[in-house]
Amino acid sequence: MLYPALWPVMPTYAVAMLLMIFDASNGTVVYHSMKTLLDQVGEGKVTVDELRSTTLQTYVKFIFCVFAHMTSWAFTHKVTADFRLKIRNQVMENMVRQDMRFFDVNPSGLLQERLNNDAEQLSSRIFHLPIRLTDCFFRMLACIYVLYSLERRLFVVVVIPIPIIALSTHFIIKFMRKLGQRQRKIGENVAANTMEVLKEIRTVREFVMENEEADKFAANSAYRCQIEQYASGMQHIILIAPLCCLFEGMRFYCTYLGGTFVAAGKLTPGQAVMAAGLAGDMTHIIRSCFDIIPEIVNTLQPLGRVCDMLSYIPTIEPHPNQKAPKLKPTKFQGAIEFRNVNFTFPSEPLKQVLFDVSWKIAPGEKVGFVGGTGCGKSTSLYLLERWYNPQRGSIMLDGLPITDYDVHCLRRHMSVVAQTTSLFSTTLRENITYGLPCEIREALTDGEIEDAMHKANCWNFINAFPKKLETYAGERGVKLSGGERQRIAIARAIIRKPTIILLDEATSALDSKAEVVVQKALDNMVDEHVQSEAASGCTIVVAHRLSTLATCNRIIAMDKGRIVESGSHQELMEIDITRDVKGNTVSGVYRELYQTQHRESGDVDKLKKECLALKTQLFTLKQETLANQCHDVNLTKSPLCTVKRVALADLPKPCMVRSTSENVGGNENIVDLPIISLERAKT
């Protein structure tokens, strides 16, 4: 998994390792060898001129060691930067190729942590730690060799603590691994929550949760800080401090032992000082090893996570390791068929969404899906886009299983306008042309883009911006309203000239006037495929507003993951509404939705007729009253006429509601007029 990124940098890293070995093997010994030279000067074996020449030669050797050391680190940093670049590219490339179930399970903050933090730690430590260990190992080896050459008992004193070091190292690694795992999980949760809060800052602000989110972040960070402090304290005070005392005691004991050897004449004073210096260097070397060991333990975790990320192989999306090539037709006819499809989201395996769903769409046909929320309408589109695979059943496209086609080729012939539109933080032009192949995008003219904007009814508001198409949409299109973002998405769908059109509440964010214009543009786009020489393509419309399904050839009604009705508008309206004992609709689902929606919106035509009938009744009543008043001029003085003279204002008021609190119990003065239900007049 890491081999493609490691192999190109290994030659340079090998040179850096050799230079470090040269420095570690010679640097320490060359420096300490000057101490024995002073003994020879004191004994008269070396003259001052020879001392000057030897000192100069030793200095030149030391300069070579210094340059070898620095050059080694320069090469190591270069290798680290190259490897970091390649490993990040590999992680990002493999991450975006994963199936949707991968992103359903792993939050975006955790994936961001993998891409940035884990790749950074792995690339820096995977080269730095080995070369530091190599430096310590060869320096220790040189020190041990010189001590063994001087006096074996000094060598034994230096070697005795090594088993203690090995045992302590085992406990240190075990302890640091547990704390490191706990710290990593907390860090990932903090990163994921922080990214989610920043992305949904508008929602956080709407519910006045800024202080609570800040307190939550502070609590998690404080807990993480406590773990770091506890781990550092245990490592340095409980584990490393006693070992350092042991090594310092060893160093002082070597000095004392060297003094006894000088007194016995077995060592010269220079050799004794050299032995004490080598023992001190070994103390620092071993202390450096203790600093490196926890870092090695911490490196194993990002190494494992990065390797896991690179080892994921998708089952739907194209991958370089894919064995058999998929079909890539230049054109699709648009014949789609679902055969007993059962589906459950991978993130919720216990909740089944679709139950034995079967339906068929012919080329050139426009089919609408209706039903309550959560009945599986949008999920069917997800399966058609191949975001997921059904657990049982099959999906056919142009007579072949949809799994036989290349996913990228299939999606390039589709245009999707979803109910939640996502725009990128770039210009409106790039958002509209997003998804087109590079060669087509470069050959696209401004006239074609303007034509798509006119059809999507977004030309006017785009021209209202000072920079027009070069206006930045902001993160997730925050500079645009919901309806404007929806129209940009419709323009993006129109400009692709798709074969298969999927509209999932495409006009849900538009006003009535804009909906008519955009719906007409979408219908024209569909008709272009039908009226072409080789008629192909199909359209699937998912809608709650049944007015958008007026031009559909067939409507499929779904309920609780099953298809309950299918047919044209007239056929579905003829089905009677029946309910079971619990009040659930058994048949007439579409008719019930249609009647409920039209009652809520108001039946204008029937209301106008009822108002006209009421006016007619009032006019007739007025004429009869006037006729009664002027029935006979000769009878105006009659007492009976006074009874007949009734003013229009004194007439009983007509009842315009079927039942109110005022007419309970019956009233003979109420005029029997046509009944108008206020529920149907509600707006």
Rosetta blueprint (number, residue, H / E / L):
1 M L
2 L L
3 Y H
4 P H
5 A H
6 L H
7 W H
8 P H
9 V H
10 M H
11 P H
12 T H
13 Y H
14 A H
15 V H
16 A H
17 M H
18 L H
19 L H
20 M H
21 I H
22 F H
23 D H
24 A H
25 S H
26 N H
27 G H
28 T H
29 V H
30 V H
31 Y H
32 H H
33 S H
34 M H
35 K H
36 T H
37 L H
38 L H
39 D H
40 Q H
41 V H
42 G H
43 E H
44 G L
45 K L
46 V L
47 T L
48 V H
49 D H
50 E H
51 L H
52 R H
53 S H
54 T H
55 T H
56 L H
57 Q H
58 T H
59 Y H
60 V H
61 K H
62 F H
63 I H
64 F H
65 C H
66 V H
67 F H
68 A H
69 H H
70 M H
71 T H
72 S H
73 W H
74 A H
75 F H
76 T H
77 H H
78 K H
79 V H
80 T H
81 A H
82 D H
83 F H
84 R H
85 L H
86 K H
87 I H
88 R H
89 N H
90 Q H
91 V H
92 M H
93 E H
94 N H
95 M H
96 V H
97 R L
98 Q L
99 D L
100 M H
101 R H
102 F H
103 F H
104 D H
105 V H
106 N L
107 P L
108 S H
109 G H
110 L H
111 L H
112 Q H
113 E H
114 R H
115 L H
116 N H
117 N H
118 D H
119 A H
120 E H
121 Q H
122 L H
123 S H
124 S H
125 R H
126 I H
127 F H
128 H H
129 L H
130 P H
131 I H
132 R H
133 L H
134 T H
135 D H
136 C H
137 F H
138 F H
139 R H
140 M H
141 L H
142 A H
143 C H
144 I H
145 Y H
146 V H
147 L H
148 Y H
149 S H
150 L H
151 E L
152 R H
153 R H
154 L H
155 F H
156 V H
157 V H
158 V H
159 V H
160 I L
161 P H
162 I H
163 P H
164 I H
165 I H
166 A H
167 L H
168 S H
169 T H
170 H H
171 F H
172 I H
173 I H
174 K H
175 F H
176 M H
177 R H
178 K H
179 L H
180 G H
181 Q H
182 R H
183 Q H
184 R H
185 K H
186 I H
187 G H
188 E H
189 N H
190 V H
191 A H
192 A H
193 N H
194 T H
195 M H
196 E H
197 V H
198 L H
199 K H
200 E L
201 I H
202 R H
203 T H
204 V H
205 R H
206 E H
207 F L
208 V L
209 M L
210 E H
211 N H
212 E H
213 E H
214 A H
215 D H
216 K H
217 F H
218 A H
219 A H
220 N H
221 S H
222 A H
223 Y H
224 R H
225 C H
226 Q H
227 I H
228 E H
229 Q H
230 Y H
231 A H
232 S H
233 G H
234 M H
235 Q H
236 H H
237 I H
238 I H
239 L H
240 I H
241 A H
242 P H
243 L H
244 C H
245 C H
246 L H
247 F H
248 E H
249 G H
250 M H
251 R H
252 F H
253 Y H
254 C H
255 T H
256 Y H
257 L H
258 G H
259 G H
260 T H
261 F H
262 V H
263 A H
264 A H
265 G L
266 K L
267 L L
268 T L
269 P H
270 G H
271 Q H
272 A H
273 V H
274 M H
275 A H
276 A H
277 G H
278 L H
279 A H
280 G H
281 D H
282 M H
283 T H
284 H H
285 I H
286 I H
287 R H
288 S H
289 C H
290 F H
291 D H
292 I H
293 I H
294 P H
295 E H
296 I H
297 V H
298 N H
299 T H
300 L H
301 Q H
302 P H
303 L H
304 G H
305 R H
306 V H
307 C H
308 D H
309 M H
310 L H
311 S H
312 Y L
313 I L
314 P L
315 T L
316 I L
317 E L
318 P L
319 H L
320 P L
321 N L
322 Q L
323 K L
324 A L
325 P L
326 K L
327 L E
328 K L
329 P L
330 T L
331 K L
332 F L
333 Q L
334 G L
335 A L
336 I E
337 E E
338 F E
339 R E
340 N E
341 V E
342 N E
343 F E
344 T E
345 F L
346 P L
347 S L
348 E L
349 P L
350 L L
351 K L
352 Q E
353 V E
354 L E
355 F E
356 D E
357 V E
358 S E
359 W E
360 K E
361 I E
362 A L
363 P L
364 G L
365 E L
366 K E
367 V E
368 G E
369 F E
370 V E
371 G E
372 G L
373 T L
374 G L
375 C L
376 G L
377 K H
378 S H
379 T H
380 S H
381 L H
382 Y H
383 L H
384 L H
385 E L
386 R L
387 W L
388 Y L
389 N L
390 P L
391 Q L
392 R E
393 G E
394 S E
395 I E
396 M E
397 L E
398 D L
399 G L
400 L E
401 P E
402 I H
403 T H
404 D H
405 Y E
406 D L
407 V H
408 H H
409 C H
410 L H
411 R H
412 R H
413 H L
414 M E
415 S E
416 V E
417 V E
418 A L
419 Q L
420 T L
421 T L
422 S L
423 L L
424 F L
425 S L
426 T L
427 T E
428 L H
429 R H
430 E H
431 N H
432 I H
433 T L
434 Y L
435 G L
436 L L
437 P L
438 C H
439 E H
440 I H
441 R H
442 E H
443 A H
444 L L
445 T L
446 D H
447 G H
448 E H
449 I H
450 E H
451 D H
452 A H
453 M H
454 H H
455 K H
456 A L
457 N L
458 C L
459 W H
460 N H
461 F H
462 I H
463 N H
464 A L
465 F L
466 P L
467 K L
468 K H
469 L H
470 E H
471 T L
472 Y E
473 A L
474 G L
475 E H
476 R H
477 G H
478 V L
479 K L
480 L L
481 S L
482 G H
483 G H
484 E H
485 R H
486 Q H
487 R H
488 I H
489 A H
490 I H
491 A H
492 R H
493 A H
494 I H
495 I H
496 R L
497 K L
498 P L
499 T L
500 I E
501 I E
502 L E
503 L E
504 D E
505 E L
506 A L
507 T L
508 S L
509 A L
510 L L
511 D L
512 S H
513 K H
514 A H
515 E H
516 V H
517 V H
518 V H
519 Q H
520 K H
521 A H
522 L H
523 D H
524 N H
525 M H
526 V H
527 D H
528 E H
529 H H
530 V H
531 Q L
532 S L
533 E L
534 A L
535 A L
536 S L
537 G L
538 C E
539 T E
540 I E
541 V E
542 V E
543 A L
544 H L
545 R L
546 L H
547 S H
548 T H
549 L H
550 A L
551 T L
552 C L
553 N L
554 R E
555 I E
556 I E
557 A E
558 M E
559 D E
560 K L
561 G L
562 R E
563 I E
564 V E
565 E E
566 S E
567 G E
568 S L
569 H H
570 Q H
571 E H
572 L H
573 M H
574 E L
575 I L
576 D L
577 I L
578 T E
579 R E
580 D L
581 V L
582 K L
583 G L
584 N L
585 T E
586 V E
587 S E
588 G L
589 V H
590 Y H
591 R H
592 E H
593 L H
594 Y H
595 Q H
596 T H
597 Q H
598 H H
599 R H
600 E H
601 S H
602 G L
603 D L
604 V H
605 D H
606 K H
607 L H
608 K H
609 K H
610 E H
611 C H
612 L H
613 A H
614 L H
615 K H
616 T H
617 Q H
618 L H
619 F H
620 T H
621 L H
622 K H
623 Q H
624 E H
625 T H
626 L H
627 A H
628 N H
629 Q H
630 C L
631 H L
632 D L
633 V H
634 N H
635 L H
636 T L
637 K L
638 S L
639 P H
640 L H
641 C H
642 T H
643 V H
644 K H
645 R L
646 V L
647 A L
648 L H
649 A H
650 D H
651 L L
652 P L
653 K L
654 P L
655 C L
656 M L
657 V L
658 R L
659 S L
660 T L
661 S L
662 E L
663 N L
664 V L
665 G L
666 G L
667 N L
668 E L
669 N L
670 I L
671 V L
672 D L
673 L L
674 P L
675 I L
676 I L
677 S L
678 L H
679 E H
680 R H
681 A H
682 K L
683 T L
